[in-house]
Amino acid sequence: MEKILVGLKRVVDYNVRVRVKNDGSGVETDGVKMSINPFDEIALEEALRIKERGEASEVIVISMGSQDAQQQLRTGLAMGADRAILVETPESVDPLSRARVLLSIIERESPDLVLLGKQAIDDDNNQMGQMLAALWSRPQATFASNITFQNGAATVTREVDAGLETIEVDLPAVITTDLRLNEPRYVKLPDIMKAKKKPLDTVAVADLGIDGAPAISETAFAPPAQREKGIMVDDVASLVAALKDKGLI
């Protein structure tokens, strides 16, 4: 195949404790470490391994958001991607709007494979890959834990509730990656320096002929309720009584 397109989303780093703003208008991001969504990082690692095996010629990373997302794209370039595309969009974009934007880039680039993380750790929607495949009218294989290629098709092992499922999809296709597919590589300083010279194109969402306004808006944010303190019981009868007092049985 010629091109692999990989989506990278800018999210609060998974090691950071997420805090809601005092006014409830969103999640606090000022002074907070931001990173590539971990599942997207796995998708990029798989694309790079495919290219290193000689099964692809070019890996392109794409992100949507403000200019701040260049940081994550540069990290993707440092990992080994060949070039990057930033689509400037409003800060908060719902999955369907993101899928429409990505479809527009796909129509420009004509990739043979689109790799995405199965979900983003900030909203946990697990929707974009499925929506993109439907809009693109191409096959999809979600929750991939193993991917191989032969005769213009991809054989994908999927992680499902009952265990593992193996399917074959014709290319071009959309594949979303699961946690056990691979372990992303560590980015070294020389690679970071080289990434500064790699091309990073910026495209305004308006130039794609797409309404940048999100179809869904969040009206308020609130932290989860604090967990109640546990109690100790002496025997099963006391446990049953405590559960009855709470109306659980």
C-alpha positions as a Markdown table, in Angstrom:
| # | Residue | x | y | z |
|---|---|---|---|---|
| 1 | Met | 0.0 | 0.0 | 0.0 |
| 2 | Glu | 1.1 | 3.6 | -0.5 |
| 3 | Lys | -0.3 | 5.7 | 2.4 |
| 4 | Ile | -1.4 | 5.1 | 5.9 |
| 5 | Leu | -3.3 | 8.0 | 7.6 |
| 6 | Val | -3.3 | 8.0 | 11.4 |
| 7 | Gly | -5.4 | 10.2 | 13.6 |
| 8 | Leu | -3.9 | 11.8 | 16.7 |
| 9 | Lys | -6.0 | 13.5 | 19.4 |
| 10 | Arg | -4.6 | 16.0 | 21.9 |
| 11 | Val | -5.8 | 15.0 | 25.4 |
| 12 | Val | -4.9 | 15.5 | 29.0 |
| 13 | Asp | -2.0 | 13.1 | 29.8 |
| 14 | Tyr | -3.2 | 9.9 | 31.4 |
| 15 | Asn | -1.0 | 10.4 | 34.4 |
| 16 | Val | -2.6 | 13.7 | 35.3 |
| 17 | Arg | -5.6 | 13.9 | 37.6 |
| 18 | Val | -8.4 | 15.6 | 35.6 |
| 19 | Arg | -10.0 | 18.6 | 37.4 |
| 20 | Val | -13.2 | 20.4 | 36.5 |
| 21 | Lys | -13.0 | 24.2 | 36.2 |
| 22 | Asn | -14.5 | 26.2 | 39.1 |
| 23 | Asp | -17.3 | 27.6 | 36.9 |
| 24 | Gly | -18.2 | 24.1 | 35.6 |
| 25 | Ser | -17.5 | 25.2 | 32.0 |
| 26 | Gly | -15.1 | 22.4 | 31.1 |
| 27 | Val | -12.0 | 20.5 | 32.2 |
| 28 | Glu | -9.0 | 22.5 | 33.5 |
| 29 | Thr | -6.2 | 22.5 | 30.9 |
| 30 | Asp | -4.1 | 25.6 | 31.9 |
| 31 | Gly | -0.7 | 24.4 | 33.0 |
| 32 | Val | -1.7 | 20.8 | 32.5 |
| 33 | Lys | 0.4 | 18.3 | 30.6 |
| 34 | Met | -1.2 | 17.3 | 27.3 |
| 35 | Ser | -0.3 | 14.2 | 25.3 |
| 36 | Ile | -1.3 | 12.1 | 22.3 |
| 37 | Asn | -4.3 | 9.9 | 23.2 |
| 38 | Pro | -2.7 | 6.6 | 24.2 |
| 39 | Phe | -4.8 | 4.5 | 21.8 |
| 40 | Asp | -3.9 | 6.8 | 18.9 |
| 41 | Glu | -0.2 | 6.4 | 19.9 |
| 42 | Ile | -0.7 | 2.6 | 19.5 |
| 43 | Ala | -2.3 | 3.2 | 16.1 |
| 44 | Leu | 0.8 | 5.3 | 15.0 |
| 45 | Glu | 3.2 | 2.7 | 16.3 |
| 46 | Glu | 1.4 | 0.0 | 14.2 |
| 47 | Ala | 1.5 | 2.2 | 11.1 |
| 48 | Leu | 5.3 | 2.7 | 11.6 |
| 49 | Arg | 5.8 | -1.0 | 12.0 |
| 50 | Ile | 3.8 | -1.7 | 8.8 |
| 51 | Lys | 6.0 | 0.8 | 6.9 |
| 52 | Glu | 9.2 | -0.7 | 8.4 |
| 53 | Arg | 8.2 | -4.1 | 7.1 |
| 54 | Gly | 8.0 | -2.6 | 3.6 |
| 55 | Glu | 4.2 | -2.9 | 3.4 |
| 56 | Ala | 3.6 | 0.9 | 3.2 |
| 57 | Ser | 5.5 | 3.8 | 1.7 |
| 58 | Glu | 4.3 | 6.8 | 3.8 |
| 59 | Val | 2.7 | 7.5 | 7.2 |
| 60 | Ile | 0.7 | 10.7 | 7.6 |
| 61 | Val | -0.5 | 11.9 | 11.0 |
| 62 | Ile | -3.5 | 14.3 | 11.3 |
| 63 | Ser | -5.0 | 16.1 | 14.3 |
| 64 | Met | -7.8 | 18.6 | 14.7 |
| 65 | Gly | -7.9 | 21.5 | 17.1 |
| 66 | Ser | -6.0 | 24.7 | 17.9 |
| 67 | Gln | -2.4 | 25.4 | 17.0 |
| 68 | Asp | -1.5 | 23.8 | 20.3 |
| 69 | Ala | -2.1 | 20.4 | 18.7 |
| 70 | Gln | 1.2 | 20.9 | 16.7 |
| 71 | Gln | 3.0 | 19.6 | 19.8 |
| 72 | Gln | 1.3 | 16.2 | 19.5 |
| 73 | Leu | 1.9 | 16.1 | 15.7 |
| 74 | Arg | 5.6 | 16.9 | 16.2 |
| 75 | Thr | 5.7 | 14.0 | 18.6 |
| 76 | Gly | 4.2 | 11.8 | 16.0 |
| 77 | Leu | 6.8 | 13.0 | 13.5 |
| 78 | Ala | 9.5 | 12.3 | 16.0 |
| 79 | Met | 8.2 | 8.7 | 16.4 |
| 80 | Gly | 8.7 | 8.3 | 12.6 |
| 81 | Ala | 5.7 | 9.7 | 10.7 |
| 82 | Asp | 6.7 | 11.3 | 7.3 |
| 83 | Arg | 4.4 | 14.3 | 7.4 |
| 84 | Ala | 1.6 | 15.9 | 9.4 |
| 85 | Ile | -1.6 | 17.8 | 8.8 |
| 86 | Leu | -3.3 | 20.0 | 11.4 |
| 87 | Val | -6.9 | 21.0 | 10.7 |
| 88 | Glu | -7.8 | 24.1 | 12.7 |
| 89 | Thr | -11.2 | 23.6 | 14.3 |
| 90 | Pro | -13.0 | 24.8 | 17.4 |
| 91 | Glu | -11.6 | 23.5 | 20.7 |
| 92 | Ser | -14.5 | 21.1 | 21.2 |
| 93 | Val | -15.5 | 19.0 | 18.2 |
| 94 | Asp | -17.9 | 16.1 | 18.5 |
| 95 | Pro | -17.0 | 12.7 | 16.9 |
| 96 | Leu | -19.3 | 13.1 | 13.9 |
| 97 | Ser | -17.9 | 16.5 | 13.0 |
| 98 | Arg | -14.4 | 15.0 | 13.4 |
| 99 | Ala | -15.3 | 12.1 | 11.1 |
| 100 | Arg | -16.6 | 14.5 | 8.4 |
| 101 | Val | -13.4 | 16.6 | 8.6 |
| 102 | Leu | -11.2 | 13.4 | 8.4 |
| 103 | Leu | -13.3 | 12.2 | 5.4 |
| 104 | Ser | -12.4 | 15.4 | 3.6 |
| 105 | Ile | -8.7 | 14.9 | 4.2 |
| 106 | Ile | -9.1 | 11.3 | 3.1 |
| 107 | Glu | -10.6 | 12.4 | -0.2 |
| 108 | Arg | -7.5 | 14.6 | -0.7 |
| 109 | Glu | -4.9 | 12.1 | 0.3 |
| 110 | Ser | -6.5 | 8.8 | -0.9 |
| 111 | Pro | -4.9 | 6.6 | 1.8 |
| 112 | Asp | -5.0 | 2.8 | 1.6 |
| 113 | Leu | -5.5 | 2.5 | 5.3 |
| 114 | Val | -6.8 | 4.7 | 8.1 |
| 115 | Leu | -5.7 | 3.8 | 11.6 |
| 116 | Leu | -7.3 | 5.3 | 14.7 |
| 117 | Gly | -7.3 | 4.6 | 18.4 |
| 118 | Lys | -10.5 | 2.7 | 19.4 |
| 119 | Gln | -11.5 | 5.6 | 21.7 |
| 120 | Ala | -10.1 | 8.8 | 23.3 |
| 121 | Ile | -9.5 | 8.8 | 27.0 |
| 122 | Asp | -11.1 | 12.2 | 27.5 |
| 123 | Asp | -14.6 | 11.5 | 26.2 |
| 124 | Asp | -14.5 | 7.7 | 25.9 |
| 125 | Asn | -17.1 | 7.8 | 23.0 |
| 126 | Asn | -15.7 | 5.0 | 20.9 |
| 127 | Gln | -17.5 | 6.4 | 17.8 |
| 128 | Met | -15.3 | 8.1 | 15.3 |
| 129 | Gly | -13.9 | 5.0 | 13.6 |
| 130 | Gln | -17.3 | 3.6 | 13.1 |
| 131 | Met | -18.7 | 6.9 | 11.9 |
| 132 | Leu | -15.8 | 7.4 | 9.5 |
| 133 | Ala | -16.2 | 4.0 | 7.9 |
| 134 | Ala | -19.9 | 4.6 | 7.3 |
| 135 | Leu | -19.3 | 8.1 | 5.8 |
| 136 | Trp | -16.4 | 6.7 | 3.6 |
| 137 | Ser | -18.4 | 3.6 | 2.6 |
| 138 | Arg | -15.5 | 1.4 | 3.4 |
| 139 | Pro | -15.0 | -1.7 | 5.7 |
| 140 | Gln | -14.1 | -1.3 | 9.3 |
| 141 | Ala | -12.4 | -3.5 | 11.9 |
| 142 | Thr | -12.5 | -2.2 | 15.4 |
| 143 | Phe | -10.6 | -3.2 | 18.6 |
| 144 | Ala | -7.7 | -4.7 | 16.7 |
| 145 | Ser | -5.1 | -6.7 | 18.7 |
| 146 | Asn | -3.3 | -8.1 | 15.6 |
| 147 | Ile | -3.2 | -6.9 | 11.9 |
| 148 | Thr | -1.7 | -8.7 | 8.9 |
| 149 | Phe | -1.9 | -8.0 | 5.2 |
| 150 | Gln | -2.2 | -10.2 | 2.1 |
| 151 | Asn | -3.6 | -9.7 | -1.4 |
| 152 | Gly | -5.1 | -6.3 | -0.9 |
| 153 | Ala | -6.9 | -7.2 | 2.3 |
| 154 | Ala | -6.2 | -7.0 | 6.0 |
| 155 | Thr | -6.7 | -9.8 | 8.5 |
| 156 | Val | -7.6 | -8.4 | 11.9 |
| 157 | Thr | -7.9 | -10.1 | 15.2 |
| 158 | Arg | -10.5 | -8.2 | 17.3 |
| 159 | Glu | -10.9 | -8.2 | 21.1 |
| 160 | Val | -14.6 | -8.8 | 21.8 |
| 161 | Asp | -16.6 | -9.6 | 24.9 |
| 162 | Ala | -16.5 | -13.4 | 24.2 |
| 163 | Gly | -12.8 | -13.5 | 23.5 |
| 164 | Leu | -11.1 | -13.0 | 20.1 |
| 165 | Glu | -12.6 | -12.7 | 16.6 |
| 166 | Thr | -10.7 | -12.8 | 13.3 |
| 167 | Ile | -12.1 | -11.0 | 10.3 |
| 168 | Glu | -10.8 | -10.0 | 6.8 |
| 169 | Val | -11.5 | -6.6 | 5.3 |
| 170 | Asp | -10.7 | -5.3 | 1.9 |
| 171 | Leu | -8.5 | -2.2 | 1.6 |
| 172 | Pro | -9.0 | 0.7 | 1.8 |
| 173 | Ala | -10.4 | 0.3 | 5.3 |
| 174 | Val | -10.7 | 1.9 | 8.8 |
| 175 | Ile | -9.1 | 0.0 | 11.6 |
| 176 | Thr | -9.2 | 1.0 | 15.3 |
| 177 | Thr | -6.5 | -0.2 | 17.7 |
| 178 | Asp | -6.8 | -1.8 | 21.1 |
| 179 | Leu | -4.4 | -1.8 | 24.0 |
| 180 | Arg | -2.7 | -5.1 | 23.4 |
| 181 | Leu | -1.8 | -4.4 | 19.7 |
| 182 | Asn | 1.7 | -3.1 | 20.5 |
| 183 | Glu | 3.8 | -1.0 | 22.8 |
| 184 | Pro | 4.7 | 2.4 | 21.3 |
| 185 | Arg | 8.3 | 3.3 | 21.0 |
| 186 | Tyr | 10.2 | 5.8 | 23.1 |
| 187 | Val | 11.0 | 9.1 | 21.3 |
| 188 | Lys | 14.7 | 10.0 | 21.5 |
| 189 | Leu | 16.1 | 13.5 | 21.4 |
| 190 | Pro | 17.7 | 13.2 | 17.9 |
| 191 | Asp | 14.4 | 12.1 | 16.5 |
| 192 | Ile | 12.7 | 15.2 | 18.1 |
| 193 | Met | 15.3 | 17.4 | 16.4 |
| 194 | Lys | 14.8 | 15.7 | 13.1 |
| 195 | Ala | 11.0 | 16.1 | 13.4 |
| 196 | Lys | 11.3 | 19.9 | 13.3 |
| 197 | Lys | 12.3 | 19.7 | 9.7 |
| 198 | Lys | 9.5 | 17.4 | 8.6 |
| 199 | Pro | 6.5 | 19.0 | 6.8 |
| 200 | Leu | 3.5 | 20.0 | 8.9 |
| 201 | Asp | 0.6 | 21.6 | 6.9 |
| 202 | Thr | -2.1 | 23.6 | 8.5 |
| 203 | Val | -5.6 | 23.6 | 7.0 |
| 204 | Ala | -8.5 | 25.8 | 8.2 |
| 205 | Val | -11.7 | 23.7 | 8.5 |
| 206 | Ala | -13.5 | 26.4 | 6.5 |
| 207 | Asp | -11.2 | 25.6 | 3.5 |
| 208 | Leu | -12.5 | 22.1 | 3.5 |
| 209 | Gly | -16.1 | 23.3 | 3.0 |
| 210 | Ile | -17.2 | 22.0 | 6.3 |
| 211 | Asp | -19.1 | 23.8 | 9.0 |
| 212 | Gly | -16.6 | 23.9 | 11.9 |
| 213 | Ala | -19.3 | 24.4 | 14.5 |
| 214 | Pro | -19.8 | 21.3 | 16.6 |
| 215 | Ala | -23.2 | 19.5 | 16.2 |
| 216 | Ile | -23.2 | 18.7 | 20.0 |
| 217 | Ser | -22.2 | 21.2 | 22.7 |
| 218 | Glu | -21.5 | 20.5 | 26.4 |
| 219 | Thr | -23.5 | 22.7 | 28.7 |
| 220 | Ala | -22.0 | 21.9 | 32.0 |
| 221 | Phe | -19.3 | 19.8 | 33.7 |
| 222 | Ala | -19.3 | 18.3 | 37.2 |
| 223 | Pro | -16.9 | 16.0 | 39.0 |
| 224 | Pro | -18.2 | 12.6 | 40.1 |
| 225 | Ala | -19.6 | 12.4 | 43.6 |
| 226 | Gln | -17.2 | 11.5 | 46.3 |
| 227 | Arg | -17.1 | 7.9 | 47.3 |
| 228 | Glu | -18.7 | 7.1 | 50.6 |
| 229 | Lys | -16.6 | 5.8 | 53.4 |
| 230 | Gly | -16.8 | 2.0 | 53.8 |
| 231 | Ile | -17.9 | 0.2 | 56.9 |
| 232 | Met | -16.7 | -2.9 | 58.6 |
| 233 | Val | -19.1 | -5.7 | 59.5 |
| 234 | Asp | -18.6 | -8.6 | 61.8 |
| 235 | Asp | -20.6 | -11.3 | 60.1 |
| 236 | Val | -22.8 | -12.1 | 57.1 |
| 237 | Ala | -26.0 | -11.1 | 59.0 |
| 238 | Ser | -24.6 | -7.6 | 59.6 |
| 239 | Leu | -23.6 | -7.3 | 56.0 |
| 240 | Val | -27.2 | -8.2 | 54.9 |
| 241 | Ala | -28.6 | -5.8 | 57.4 |
| 242 | Ala | -26.4 | -3.0 | 56.1 |
| 243 | Leu | -27.3 | -3.7 | 52.5 |
| 244 | Lys | -31.0 | -3.6 | 53.4 |
| 245 | Asp | -30.6 | -0.2 | 55.2 |
| 246 | Lys | -29.2 | 1.2 | 52.0 |
| 247 | Gly | -32.1 | -0.3 | 50.0 |
| 248 | Leu | -29.7 | -2.5 | 47.9 |
| 249 | Ile | -31.5 | -5.7 | 48.7 |
